[in-house]
Structures are given as C-alpha cells and as structure tokens.
Amino acid sequence: MLQPTTLAIAVVAIAILIVALGLAGFLLVRHLSSRAVAEADRLRAHIVDLEATQERLEQTTESLKLALSSASAANQAKSVFLAAMSHELRTPLNAVIGFSDMMQSETSGPLGGRNKEYARDIHASGVHLLKLINDILDLARTDAGQGRLQEEIVDPEEIATDCLRMVTPQANAAGVHLVRDVEEDLPMMRADERRLKQVLINLLGNAVKFTGPRGKVSLRVRQNQHGLAISVSDTGIGMAQKDIPVALEPFGQVDSTLVRKYEGAGLGLPIAKQLTELHGGTLAIESTQGVGTTVTVFLPASRFVERIAPAAATG
C-alpha cells in the first residue's frame, strides 16, 4: 500500500505534467495561430498585388487598343492621301511626257541647238517620276487593302523572258551580264501577269543598279513540290543581315555611303514583297556585304494549272 507521502508526490508530479503539457499545447497553438495569421496576411497582400496588376494590365490593354486604332486610322489616312496625290500628279505629268516626246520626235518642227537634248532629259525625268508615282500609288492601294489582282493563265517561262528583255538595255548601259536560267516545261499558272512582271522587273532592275561593271545578274526559275521559285541573284554590293528588314520597308534605304550614291526611293523591294504576298507567296532575301544578294519569290503550287495539249489535227 502506497504511503500518503508517496501518493501526494505522485499526484503533484502528475499535476505538474498536466500543467506542462497544457502550457506546451497553448504555446504550440499560439505559434501555429501566429503563422496562420502571417500567412493569411501574406496571401491578402498577394491578392491585392494581383488585383492591382490585373487593373494595370487592363489599362495597358485598353491603351494598346487605342494606340492600334489611332495607328490604323493614321495609316488609312496616309494611304488615302498618297493615292489621291498620286492620281492628281499623274494627269499633268502625262502631259509633260507626251509633249516632250513630241518635241523629241520633232513633229512640230526641228529643234535647234541643244533643245532636242533638253527634250530628251525632260522626257526621261518625266518617265522616272511617273514610275515613282505609280509605285507610290501601288503601295498606297495595297496598304489600304485595295490591292486587287487581275488573274489570268500565264506562262512563267514567257514572263521571265519578257522581263529579261525589258531590263537588257539597263544592264548593257551598266556593263552588267544577264544570265537566264529557266527550267523548261514549267506549268502554267493563275496570276496577274502585269503585277508578276512588275515584281521581276523591280528585282532585276535593283540587281543591275547595285551591281558594278563586269558584274553578273542571274534569273533562275525552278518548279518544286511547294510551287515555283523565282530567284534573282547578283554579284553587287550586298548588305548586312541587319539591313535586310530596312530594305523591305517602304522608302527604306540602307544607311551607307555605298548605297546612298545609287538613286532610288526604296520602293522596289517593298512593292515586290507586297505583290508577291497578294499572290499568296513569299519573298525572301539572302545577302552578304561585298559579295551579292539573292532575292527569291515563292509562288504556291495551288496556282499551277495543267497545260492543255493542242488538239490533234484531223484529216
């Protein structure tokens, strides 16, 4: 039987243990509660930050929408203005070209002294300015979404030959050798013949302009499984990779002393790119400064049409 003293000591020890356990539990609960409160405060602060961020994003999105709308309106106004001005300028310019042509042909009587040479210069300058105005008009129409194709069945081989022939006088004057590398028996295509010729003449003309005497410009046309690849390569001054996007911008001119000495408004490549894209194709440029440039136009195979065999003669 336990002694009263021993029993009392045991009761006291158990009471102390219970109190200690209660105190430890209280301290643990208070610690956990503090952590929970801190975590809740952190989460609330994070939610507030997220709400503020979302509000800023909504404001930024709205600002971007307004900026895009303003830019679109400004671009539309620019295109309309360019189209109107180009149209108004062409009428008097056509008269200047026509009268200067009459003067050159001396239909109204002989020209004395250097007057015929002056008439030739007026005519050449007028033709150059008219081409520039037509390029601006084409660019404005395409930017305004008014670019339209007059599609017909065309022969790529014939178009390539015609374009080379048209660029030959420019190449001869510059001392540049033209090379024709066109695959035979190419399929016929649905395309706007005038626009497609405009693309090739722009590319060939650019290549000749930036290629020095005794240089070479090649026109290569090949069919592949994806469509038709038309490449214009030159051995001219070339350009750095970083300058290619600049050359594709309307009125873009690569800022170098080599290029600045060549006349031009920087519209040839942008117009060729836009007209190619109107045909559902793409235009790619590879260039090395001091070595040369290759511009390749890809037209999709969906534009191919079968050649119709000539009907057999009947006896």
Secondary structure as a PSIPRED ss2 file (coil, helix, strand):
# PSIPRED VFORMAT (PSIPRED V4.0)

   1 M C   1.000  0.000  0.000
   2 L C   1.000  0.000  0.000
   3 Q C   1.000  0.000  0.000
   4 P H   0.000  1.000  0.000
   5 T H   0.000  1.000  0.000
   6 T H   0.000  1.000  0.000
   7 L H   0.000  1.000  0.000
   8 A H   0.000  1.000  0.000
   9 I H   0.000  1.000  0.000
  10 A H   0.000  1.000  0.000
  11 V H   0.000  1.000  0.000
  12 V H   0.000  1.000  0.000
  13 A H   0.000  1.000  0.000
  14 I H   0.000  1.000  0.000
  15 A H   0.000  1.000  0.000
  16 I H   0.000  1.000  0.000
  17 L H   0.000  1.000  0.000
  18 I H   0.000  1.000  0.000
  19 V H   0.000  1.000  0.000
  20 A H   0.000  1.000  0.000
  21 L H   0.000  1.000  0.000
  22 G H   0.000  1.000  0.000
  23 L H   0.000  1.000  0.000
  24 A H   0.000  1.000  0.000
  25 G H   0.000  1.000  0.000
  26 F H   0.000  1.000  0.000
  27 L H   0.000  1.000  0.000
  28 L H   0.000  1.000  0.000
  29 V H   0.000  1.000  0.000
  30 R H   0.000  1.000  0.000
  31 H H   0.000  1.000  0.000
  32 L H   0.000  1.000  0.000
  33 S H   0.000  1.000  0.000
  34 S H   0.000  1.000  0.000
  35 R H   0.000  1.000  0.000
  36 A H   0.000  1.000  0.000
  37 V H   0.000  1.000  0.000
  38 A H   0.000  1.000  0.000
  39 E H   0.000  1.000  0.000
  40 A H   0.000  1.000  0.000
  41 D H   0.000  1.000  0.000
  42 R H   0.000  1.000  0.000
  43 L H   0.000  1.000  0.000
  44 R H   0.000  1.000  0.000
  45 A H   0.000  1.000  0.000
  46 H H   0.000  1.000  0.000
  47 I H   0.000  1.000  0.000
  48 V H   0.000  1.000  0.000
  49 D H   0.000  1.000  0.000
  50 L H   0.000  1.000  0.000
  51 E H   0.000  1.000  0.000
  52 A H   0.000  1.000  0.000
  53 T H   0.000  1.000  0.000
  54 Q H   0.000  1.000  0.000
  55 E H   0.000  1.000  0.000
  56 R H   0.000  1.000  0.000
  57 L H   0.000  1.000  0.000
  58 E H   0.000  1.000  0.000
  59 Q H   0.000  1.000  0.000
  60 T H   0.000  1.000  0.000
  61 T H   0.000  1.000  0.000
  62 E H   0.000  1.000  0.000
  63 S H   0.000  1.000  0.000
  64 L H   0.000  1.000  0.000
  65 K H   0.000  1.000  0.000
  66 L H   0.000  1.000  0.000
  67 A H   0.000  1.000  0.000
  68 L H   0.000  1.000  0.000
  69 S H   0.000  1.000  0.000
  70 S H   0.000  1.000  0.000
  71 A H   0.000  1.000  0.000
  72 S H   0.000  1.000  0.000
  73 A H   0.000  1.000  0.000
  74 A H   0.000  1.000  0.000
  75 N H   0.000  1.000  0.000
  76 Q H   0.000  1.000  0.000
  77 A H   0.000  1.000  0.000
  78 K H   0.000  1.000  0.000
  79 S H   0.000  1.000  0.000
  80 V H   0.000  1.000  0.000
  81 F H   0.000  1.000  0.000
  82 L H   0.000  1.000  0.000
  83 A H   0.000  1.000  0.000
  84 A H   0.000  1.000  0.000
  85 M H   0.000  1.000  0.000
  86 S H   0.000  1.000  0.000
  87 H H   0.000  1.000  0.000
  88 E H   0.000  1.000  0.000
  89 L H   0.000  1.000  0.000
  90 R H   0.000  1.000  0.000
  91 T H   0.000  1.000  0.000
  92 P H   0.000  1.000  0.000
  93 L H   0.000  1.000  0.000
  94 N H   0.000  1.000  0.000
  95 A H   0.000  1.000  0.000
  96 V H   0.000  1.000  0.000
  97 I H   0.000  1.000  0.000
  98 G H   0.000  1.000  0.000
  99 F H   0.000  1.000  0.000
 100 S H   0.000  1.000  0.000
 101 D H   0.000  1.000  0.000
 102 M H   0.000  1.000  0.000
 103 M H   0.000  1.000  0.000
 104 Q H   0.000  1.000  0.000
 105 S H   0.000  1.000  0.000
 106 E C   1.000  0.000  0.000
 107 T C   1.000  0.000  0.000
 108 S C   1.000  0.000  0.000
 109 G C   1.000  0.000  0.000
 110 P C   1.000  0.000  0.000
 111 L C   1.000  0.000  0.000
 112 G C   1.000  0.000  0.000
 113 G C   1.000  0.000  0.000
 114 R C   1.000  0.000  0.000
 115 N H   0.000  1.000  0.000
 116 K H   0.000  1.000  0.000
 117 E H   0.000  1.000  0.000
 118 Y H   0.000  1.000  0.000
 119 A H   0.000  1.000  0.000
 120 R H   0.000  1.000  0.000
 121 D H   0.000  1.000  0.000
 122 I H   0.000  1.000  0.000
 123 H H   0.000  1.000  0.000
 124 A H   0.000  1.000  0.000
 125 S H   0.000  1.000  0.000
 126 G H   0.000  1.000  0.000
 127 V H   0.000  1.000  0.000
 128 H H   0.000  1.000  0.000
 129 L H   0.000  1.000  0.000
 130 L H   0.000  1.000  0.000
 131 K H   0.000  1.000  0.000
 132 L H   0.000  1.000  0.000
 133 I H   0.000  1.000  0.000
 134 N H   0.000  1.000  0.000
 135 D H   0.000  1.000  0.000
 136 I H   0.000  1.000  0.000
 137 L H   0.000  1.000  0.000
 138 D H   0.000  1.000  0.000
 139 L H   0.000  1.000  0.000
 140 A H   0.000  1.000  0.000
 141 R H   0.000  1.000  0.000
 142 T H   0.000  1.000  0.000
 143 D H   0.000  1.000  0.000
 144 A C   1.000  0.000  0.000
 145 G C   1.000  0.000  0.000
 146 Q C   1.000  0.000  0.000
 147 G C   1.000  0.000  0.000
 148 R C   1.000  0.000  0.000
 149 L C   1.000  0.000  0.000
 150 Q C   1.000  0.000  0.000
 151 E C   1.000  0.000  0.000
 152 E E   0.000  0.000  1.000
 153 I E   0.000  0.000  1.000
 154 V E   0.000  0.000  1.000
 155 D C   1.000  0.000  0.000
 156 P H   0.000  1.000  0.000
 157 E H   0.000  1.000  0.000
 158 E H   0.000  1.000  0.000
 159 I H   0.000  1.000  0.000
 160 A H   0.000  1.000  0.000
 161 T H   0.000  1.000  0.000
 162 D H   0.000  1.000  0.000
 163 C H   0.000  1.000  0.000
 164 L H   0.000  1.000  0.000
 165 R H   0.000  1.000  0.000
 166 M H   0.000  1.000  0.000
 167 V H   0.000  1.000  0.000
 168 T H   0.000  1.000  0.000
 169 P H   0.000  1.000  0.000
 170 Q H   0.000  1.000  0.000
 171 A H   0.000  1.000  0.000
 172 N H   0.000  1.000  0.000
 173 A H   0.000  1.000  0.000
 174 A H   0.000  1.000  0.000
 175 G C   1.000  0.000  0.000
 176 V C   1.000  0.000  0.000
 177 H E   0.000  0.000  1.000
 178 L E   0.000  0.000  1.000
 179 V E   0.000  0.000  1.000
 180 R E   0.000  0.000  1.000
 181 D E   0.000  0.000  1.000
 182 V E   0.000  0.000  1.000
 183 E C   1.000  0.000  0.000
 184 E C   1.000  0.000  0.000
 185 D C   1.000  0.000  0.000
 186 L C   1.000  0.000  0.000
 187 P C   1.000  0.000  0.000
 188 M E   0.000  0.000  1.000
 189 M E   0.000  0.000  1.000
 190 R E   0.000  0.000  1.000
 191 A E   0.000  0.000  1.000
 192 D C   1.000  0.000  0.000
 193 E H   0.000  1.000  0.000
 194 R H   0.000  1.000  0.000
 195 R H   0.000  1.000  0.000
 196 L H   0.000  1.000  0.000
 197 K H   0.000  1.000  0.000
 198 Q H   0.000  1.000  0.000
 199 V H   0.000  1.000  0.000
 200 L H   0.000  1.000  0.000
 201 I H   0.000  1.000  0.000
 202 N H   0.000  1.000  0.000
 203 L H   0.000  1.000  0.000
 204 L H   0.000  1.000  0.000
 205 G H   0.000  1.000  0.000
 206 N H   0.000  1.000  0.000
 207 A H   0.000  1.000  0.000
 208 V H   0.000  1.000  0.000
 209 K H   0.000  1.000  0.000
 210 F C   1.000  0.000  0.000
 211 T C   1.000  0.000  0.000
 212 G C   1.000  0.000  0.000
 213 P C   1.000  0.000  0.000
 214 R C   1.000  0.000  0.000
 215 G C   1.000  0.000  0.000
 216 K E   0.000  0.000  1.000
 217 V E   0.000  0.000  1.000
 218 S E   0.000  0.000  1.000
 219 L E   0.000  0.000  1.000
 220 R E   0.000  0.000  1.000
 221 V E   0.000  0.000  1.000
 222 R E   0.000  0.000  1.000
 223 Q E   0.000  0.000  1.000
 224 N E   0.000  0.000  1.000
 225 Q C   1.000  0.000  0.000
 226 H C   1.000  0.000  0.000
 227 G E   0.000  0.000  1.000
 228 L E   0.000  0.000  1.000
 229 A E   0.000  0.000  1.000
 230 I E   0.000  0.000  1.000
 231 S E   0.000  0.000  1.000
 232 V E   0.000  0.000  1.000
 233 S E   0.000  0.000  1.000
 234 D E   0.000  0.000  1.000
 235 T C   1.000  0.000  0.000
 236 G C   1.000  0.000  0.000
 237 I C   1.000  0.000  0.000
 238 G C   1.000  0.000  0.000
 239 M C   1.000  0.000  0.000
 240 A C   1.000  0.000  0.000
 241 Q H   0.000  1.000  0.000
 242 K H   0.000  1.000  0.000
 243 D H   0.000  1.000  0.000
 244 I H   0.000  1.000  0.000
 245 P H   0.000  1.000  0.000
 246 V H   0.000  1.000  0.000
 247 A H   0.000  1.000  0.000
 248 L C   1.000  0.000  0.000
 249 E C   1.000  0.000  0.000
 250 P C   1.000  0.000  0.000
 251 F C   1.000  0.000  0.000
 252 G C   1.000  0.000  0.000
 253 Q C   1.000  0.000  0.000
 254 V C   1.000  0.000  0.000
 255 D C   1.000  0.000  0.000
 256 S C   1.000  0.000  0.000
 257 T H   0.000  1.000  0.000
 258 L H   0.000  1.000  0.000
 259 V H   0.000  1.000  0.000
 260 R H   0.000  1.000  0.000
 261 K C   1.000  0.000  0.000
 262 Y C   1.000  0.000  0.000
 263 E C   1.000  0.000  0.000
 264 G C   1.000  0.000  0.000
 265 A C   1.000  0.000  0.000
 266 G C   1.000  0.000  0.000
 267 L C   1.000  0.000  0.000
 268 G H   0.000  1.000  0.000
 269 L H   0.000  1.000  0.000
 270 P H   0.000  1.000  0.000
 271 I H   0.000  1.000  0.000
 272 A H   0.000  1.000  0.000
 273 K H   0.000  1.000  0.000
 274 Q H   0.000  1.000  0.000
 275 L H   0.000  1.000  0.000
 276 T H   0.000  1.000  0.000
 277 E H   0.000  1.000  0.000
 278 L H   0.000  1.000  0.000
 279 H C   1.000  0.000  0.000
 280 G C   1.000  0.000  0.000
 281 G C   1.000  0.000  0.000
 282 T E   0.000  0.000  1.000
 283 L E   0.000  0.000  1.000
 284 A E   0.000  0.000  1.000
 285 I E   0.000  0.000  1.000
 286 E E   0.000  0.000  1.000
 287 S E   0.000  0.000  1.000
 288 T E   0.000  0.000  1.000
 289 Q C   1.000  0.000  0.000
 290 G C   1.000  0.000  0.000
 291 V C   1.000  0.000  0.000
 292 G E   0.000  0.000  1.000
 293 T E   0.000  0.000  1.000
 294 T E   0.000  0.000  1.000
 295 V E   0.000  0.000  1.000
 296 T E   0.000  0.000  1.000
 297 V E   0.000  0.000  1.000
 298 F E   0.000  0.000  1.000
 299 L E   0.000  0.000  1.000
 300 P E   0.000  0.000  1.000
 301 A H   0.000  1.000  0.000
 302 S H   0.000  1.000  0.000
 303 R H   0.000  1.000  0.000
 304 F E   0.000  0.000  1.000
 305 V E   0.000  0.000  1.000
 306 E C   1.000  0.000  0.000
 307 R C   1.000  0.000  0.000
 308 I C   1.000  0.000  0.000
 309 A C   1.000  0.000  0.000
 310 P C   1.000  0.000  0.000
 311 A C   1.000  0.000  0.000
 312 A C   1.000  0.000  0.000
 313 A C   1.000  0.000  0.000
 314 T C   1.000  0.000  0.000
 315 G C   1.000  0.000  0.000
